[in-house]
Amino acid sequence: MLAEARRVRAVELFEGGVSNAEIARAVGVCTESVRRWRRVWEQDGASGLRRRAATGRPPKAGRHPGRDGPGRVGARSPGSWF
């Protein structure tokens, strides 16, 4: 995953003593993201920046996000607009 690869690269640069601004430019994120990653890295190490499983309610079986279904604009027939 691209986001995790960015954080891994940032850790390499943290360990090399590179500034937050330089890391942000190198990995293509804002400086605030790098500041947040550095705080986590200082507290929890590189493992703290690993991808975590999604939280919250699991998706309902049979639902496919992004596909047209009842109630979605793409599911209406042209004559049903008025």
Helices and strands as residue ranges (DSSP letters): H 2-15, H 20-27, H 31-44, G 46-49, G 73-75, G 78-80
